Structure formats: C-alpha cells, structure tokens
Amino acid sequence: MDYFNYLRSFIKRDSVFIEDLESLSSGRDDIQPSVEPELGKFLGLVIRLTNAKKVLEIGSGVGYSALWLGEGVKITGGRVVTVDNHERTHKEVVKNITNAGLDNWVEKKLGNAEDIIETLGGDWDLIFQDAGKYLYPLLHNKIVDLTRTGGLIIADDTMFKMNPDVRKGLGDHMDKYNKMVFADSRLYSTILSVGHGVTISMKMGVE
Ligand SMILES: C[S@@+](CC[C@H](N)C(=O)[O-])C[C@H]1O[C@@H](n2cnc3c(N)ncnc32)[C@H](O)[C@@H]1O
C-alpha cells in the first residue's frame, strides 16, 4: 500500500450518503471536484472541536463537503448555509442534502456568493471557501468581517500556485489570497498540505 492509500484507509466516512456521493461523483467531468475525504473529515473535526454552530460554505458543488459539514452541525446543534451560483449543480445539492436527511441542518442558497454574503448577518463560527478561485482575494475582507472573533476561515486549494497541472491564473489568485491572509494582522494563520492545500485562519480579538 502506498503513502496515500495508507492515509486514506483510516478516513471513515461520517455517513453512508458521503460514501454514496463519492461513488456517484467519481469519473464525472460535468461537475467541479469535491474536497478530499481527508479535508471532509478535517472540517467535521473542526466543527466538533470548536462547537461551531454557524457554518457558511461558499461553493456547494454537488454537496459533498456540505454532507461532512452537515453531519458536524448535527452534533453541535448548529446549521450550515451553503451557496452556489450554478443552477444545475444547485439542484443536485438540494437533492443530495435531502437524500442524506440533512434538510434541517443545511440550507442551500442559489446565487452569486458575492451578492449573497451581502445579505447575511455576521458572527459565523466557520466559513469554508471553495468557490471560484478569483473570489478568494475579492471576498477576503468581507469574509473576515463576517467571521466572529475566535472563528475560523478555511480556504481550499490554496497551494494551486505550486501545482504545475493547474492553470497559472488560478494559482495567481491563490497566491494573492495567501499573501493577503498572511499580511492580515486580524488573523492567525497556517497552511496545511492536505489535498491542494488548505489555508486556515483564526480571527483574533485585537484588530
Ligand atoms: C470546487 S466546487 C465546490 C465543491 C464543494 N465544496 C465540495 O467539496 O463538494 C466550486 C463551486 O463553486 C461554484 N461557484 C463558482 N463561482 C461562484 C460564485 N461566484 N458564487 C457562488 N458559487 C460559485 C461553482 O458552481 C462550483 O459548484
């Protein structure tokens, strides 16, 4: 068994619906990729660890990461709001969340994240960024504003800059994002080498 398969062999999925969605999505080229199971589990761990109740996801895709987030807030008594602007994808996330029995825990919103976040109140415990890469730097300040002090911002794919298989423009957006994050005195941040890289920031009390 190689390094990767050894690691993955420990990642038990939090529900059978997560496993099912992995099988159903595998090999599809008409949808954008979902997070790796390792990141799904990490999101679930963070929710439990921080007792996160208000969770916002930017970029639902077909709902794979939302299933992990939803299973997490089921434990903490919280709620997830997930946003996507692609109509067909949104229909799939609605179906997948209903099939998984998570309608009471996951609210699905259709629309541009940049518009929808203007309509949301603040004090989010956890904001997960996984939509268009151009959005990360664009939304950075607003996302920090929406996060409660002590809350977390987790951004996926942030090592794209160093991946030769990824289009240069996408890597440049992520590079710009990382530079903004690490220069931001409101945040305490690190990058984990999970999947395509995950930048994690905690919003500190002193700004
Ligand atoms: C990588 S996928 C999300 C995958 C999902 N988080 C998962 O792991 O299962 C990115 C999604 O962001 C959506 N998206 C891209 N730009 C957006 C925008 N401006 N507003 C809302 N959603 C957007 C796309 O339609 C796509 O479904």
The ligand as a MOL file (V3000), in Angstrom:
LIG
                    3D

  0  0  0     0  0            999 V3000
M  V30 BEGIN CTAB
M  V30 COUNTS 27 29 0 0 0
M  V30 BEGIN ATOM
M  V30 1 C -14.9290 23.1850 -6.2600 0
M  V30 2 S -16.6590 23.3290 -6.3980 0 CHG=1
M  V30 3 C -17.2180 23.1500 -4.7430 0
M  V30 4 C -17.0660 21.7450 -4.2140 0
M  V30 5 C -17.6860 21.5090 -2.8630 0
M  V30 6 N -17.2490 22.4630 -1.8730 0
M  V30 7 C -17.3670 20.1000 -2.3880 0
M  V30 8 O -16.2560 19.9020 -1.9000 0
M  V30 9 O -18.2270 19.2200 -2.5130 0 CHG=-1
M  V30 10 C -16.8540 25.0520 -6.6610 0
M  V30 11 C -18.2910 25.5020 -6.8070 0
M  V30 12 O -18.2960 26.9350 -6.6970 0
M  V30 13 C -19.3440 27.4160 -7.5110 0
M  V30 14 N -19.0780 28.8340 -7.8000 0
M  V30 15 C -18.1330 29.3690 -8.6160 0
M  V30 16 N -18.2110 30.7080 -8.6020 0
M  V30 17 C -19.2190 31.0350 -7.7400 0
M  V30 18 C -19.7850 32.2700 -7.3010 0
M  V30 19 N -19.3330 33.4380 -7.7490 0
M  V30 20 N -20.8010 32.2140 -6.4020 0
M  V30 21 C -21.2740 31.0270 -5.9540 0
M  V30 22 N -20.7820 29.8360 -6.3510 0
M  V30 23 C -19.7720 29.8400 -7.2270 0
M  V30 24 C -19.3200 26.5150 -8.7420 0
M  V30 25 O -20.5770 26.4930 -9.3750 0
M  V30 26 C -18.9280 25.1480 -8.1350 0
M  V30 27 O -20.0510 24.3330 -7.9280 0
M  V30 END ATOM
M  V30 BEGIN BOND
M  V30 1 1 1 2
M  V30 2 1 2 3
M  V30 3 1 2 10
M  V30 4 1 3 4
M  V30 5 1 4 5
M  V30 6 1 5 6
M  V30 7 1 5 7
M  V30 8 2 7 8
M  V30 9 1 7 9
M  V30 10 1 10 11
M  V30 11 1 11 12
M  V30 12 1 11 26
M  V30 13 1 12 13
M  V30 14 1 13 14
M  V30 15 1 13 24
M  V30 16 1 14 15
M  V30 17 1 14 23
M  V30 18 2 15 16
M  V30 19 1 16 17
M  V30 20 1 17 18
M  V30 21 2 17 23
M  V30 22 1 18 19
M  V30 23 2 18 20
M  V30 24 1 20 21
M  V30 25 2 21 22
M  V30 26 1 22 23
M  V30 27 1 24 25
M  V30 28 1 24 26
M  V30 29 1 26 27
M  V30 END BOND
M  V30 END CTAB
M  END
